[in-house]
Amino acid sequence: MKISLFLNDYFVNYNKKPLTSNQQLDRNIIQKLYNEDDLFILRGEPTLRPDFNQVLDIFKDKKNYILTTHLEDVSKIINYPRSIPYISMNWDGVMNDNIRGRKPFTSDLIYLLTSLKSADTIQRLSYTMSQYNLPFIDVDALFIKKLLTIFPKMKQPYFNIYQKGYYYNNEQFTWPAISRENLKTLNEQGVLTQKNFEYLLRWITKEDYQCTSIQNEITIMPDATVRLCQSHRIVESLGSLKEKTLQEILNENSENLKKAENCPLREQCWFGNHKDNIYGTK
């Protein structure tokens, strides 16, 4: 199973100061959850935690976790003494710095990639296509192509479309539909994997499908509540890890998980078909 852990209640607010608070997923809960069979995705900007090193130490030198970062504090990643198996860096293009408070995220990205040149860490960009960056997709694709040349250990990036969940159903998160021309641009620059191309194309064609992400993936929020998936992480609580184990919660919600295969949001959800999302299957 793939377990997404939101370590903070961090959320990127464009044109505003990033949302942070003291609410963080209890480290003891992470410790109890940890096992060597599941794949753990550390989300919610882990570098904002004061106990960043201690959280990563839970996984020690195991290879079954992925660190995600919006590049808020790359120095913590660079100075972490152990090897990190996989880092997914969220960078949304040349406009990224301006729309996120004019911070030097792009230069921090290059700084982080440079520091990882001699590391065994798998490195990948996660690029979320939105109303802010689609007009510059050709410029961004060319920049990413140059990064792949300069940093040959980088995997090809993954282009996401932001999920339209209940919480995001407002003007700020009404993303424009991507076009076949956008795909052509990315393909011509050689920055799309075949899997990524097929995923984006299905989003354009809106082919119906049964969501399989809920069969293999679960989301845990900073307050220790268990959620169905990324699109439902705000409103759909299945139970709390403060009261029950994860397996008990999953067993009690087996019928709900089955019903979610036909989720009404599935045609607007970037998470959609689990086998084609950024992290694949475990």
N, C-alpha and C positions, 0 to 999 in steps of 0.2 A: 504493500500500500504506500501511496505517496501522502505525506502529512505536511500540510502547510502551517507553519507556526508564525502567527503575527506577534512578534516580540514586543512591539510598541503599538499604540494607537495612532501611529504616524500615518498621515495621508498627504500626498502632494497637492497643495492648493495653489493653482496657478495665479500669478499676480498678487499673491498674499504670502505672508509668513507661513512656512510649513507648520501644520498642526502637530503639536506634541503635548504630552501631559505626563504625569507621574504614573499613569496606568500602564503597567507592563506585565507580561506573562511571567508568573512566578517561576523562578529557576528550579525549584523543587519539583514542580509539575513537569518541566522539560526533562529533568533527570529521571523521573518515574516513567515517562513515555518512551525514553530512549531504548532502542533495541537495534540489533545489527541487520534485521531483515527488511525494515521499512526504509524508504527514502524520505529524508526530512528537508523541507525547503524553508529556510530562515528568512522571513519577510518582515515588513513593517520597519524598515531601515534599522537593522541591528546595530549599526555603529553609534546610534544615539543612546544606547544603554551604557551606563557607567560600569556594568559588569560584563562588558563585551567579551573580554578574554575568558572569563569564567564560564560563560555560556558556551563558547566554542570548545572549551576544554572538556565539556561533557562528551563531545564526540571524539576527543583525542585524535588519533591518527587514522580513524576509520574513513572510508571513502563514500559513505552513504548520506552525505548532506551537501546542500547547495546554499551558498551564501548569496543573497541578493543585496544590492545596494543602489540607492539613488545618489550616491557620491557625496553624501552629507559630510562624512569625515573619513576620507581615504587613509589618513595617517594611522588610524587604528588598525586598518587591514594590513597596511605595509609593515607596521611594527609588531603584528601578532607573531609570536615566536614559532608556532607550529605551521606545518604545511596545510593550506586550505585546498581541498580537492577540486572545487568548482566555484567560480564566481560569475554571477550574472549581473552585469552592470546596466542599469536603466539609464539610457541616454536618448533623448527624443529630438535630436537634430540641432541645427545651427541656431534655432530660436530658443532652444532649451534654457540657456542662461538668462535671457531676457525675461521670459515668461515665468521664471522661478526666482524672481527677486534680484536679477542681475548678479548672480553669484558665479564664480569661475568654475562651473561644473565641467566644461569641456577641457580646460587645462588640467583640472584634477583627474579627469579620465585618462589623459595622456600620461600624467605623472604616475598613476596607478599601473597602467599598462607597461610603462618603462620599468617600474620596480619589479614587475612579474616576468620580465624577459628571460631570466635564468631559472624561473620556478617551474615546477611540474603542474601547476594549477591550470585547469581548463578555464579558458576565458571566453566570455561571449557577451555581445551587446544585445540588450532587449530594447527594441524601438517600438513605442506605441504610436500608431498612426492616428492623428487627430486633426481637428480643424486648424490647429496652430501650425502644424508642420507639413501638411499635404502640399501647400503651394511651393515648398522648398524641397520636395522629395528628391528631385534630380540633383540638387546641390548636396543633400545629405548622403545620397547613394555614392556620389563621387568621393566624398570625404571618408566614408566607411571603406570604400575600395582602397583608398590610400592607407588607412589604418591596417587593413589586412596585409598590405605589402610591407609596411614598416614593422608590424608585429606578427610574424608568421605563425606563432603559436595560437593566435586567436582563431576560434571557430567562426564560421559564417554567422552573421547576426540573425536574430529572429524578429520578424515584424509582426506585431500584435495589433489587434483592433480592440479598443477598450470595450469591455462588456457593458451592456445597457441593463443593469440590474435595477431593482426597485429604488434603491437609494440614489442612483445616478440619473433617474428619469427627469432631468431638468435641463435648462438651456446650456449650462456649463458643460454637460456631458452628452450633448446631442452631437455625435460625431458625424461628419459628412460621409457619404458612401464612397468607398474607394472605387476606382475604375480599372478597366482592363489596361488603359493607357498607363496607369500607375504601375501595374504589374510589369508591363513591357519595359518601363524605365528601369525598374529594379533588376529585371532579368538581363537587360543589356549591359548593366554594370557588373554582372556576375556576383551579386550579393544575396541572391535568393537560393536556398536549397530547394530541391524538388518537393520535399515534404512541406516546406513553408509556402511554396507556390501553390500547391494543391489546396492547402488550408485556406489561403486568401481567395483563391478562385471559388471555392465552395461558399465562402461568405458572400461573394458577389452574386452567384447564381441562386443562393438561398435554397439549396437542396435540403429537403427535410431529412431528419435522422433522429435516432434515439440517442440521447446523451449518455455516454459511457463513463464520463468523468466521475460520477458519483459511485461507480462500482469500484474504483481504484484509488480515490482521492478523498481526503477530508480536510476541513479547515478548522483551525483552533485559534480563537481570538484572544486578545490580551487579558480579558476577564475570565479566561479558561472555559468559555462556552464553546461547544462543538457545533460547527455549521456545515451545511450541505456542500457548498462549493464557493468559488469566488463571487459569483453573481448574487448569491444569497447570504453572503457573510454578515450583512448588517442586520437582517430581520428574522432569519430562520434559525432559531436555536434548538438543537436536538437534546441538549442537556449540558450539565456543567461537570468538569473534571474535578471540581472541588467536592462533589458529592458522590460521583460514581467513576468507575474506570471507563476507558474509551471503549473497550469491548462490550461492556454492559450497555452503554449508550447506543452503540451500533446495533446490538441485538434487539433492543427495545424499539428501534426505528427502522427495522428491516422493510416494513411495508411502505413507509414514507420514502425510503431510498429507491424502491422499485417504481413508485409513482413518479419520481423525479426524472425518470428517463424520458418522459414526454413533457418536460418543463416548458411552459409557454414562452420562456425567454430564449429558447435554444437557437432560434434563427438570428438573434441579435447578440449572441454571447461569444466573445473571442475564445473562451475556454472550450466551449462546444465539444468537439470530438476528441476525447482524451488522448488517443494515440497520436494525434497530430499537433499537440500543443508543444510548447518550448522544451519541456523536460522529458517528453516521451513517457514510456512506461517503465515500471520497476518489476 
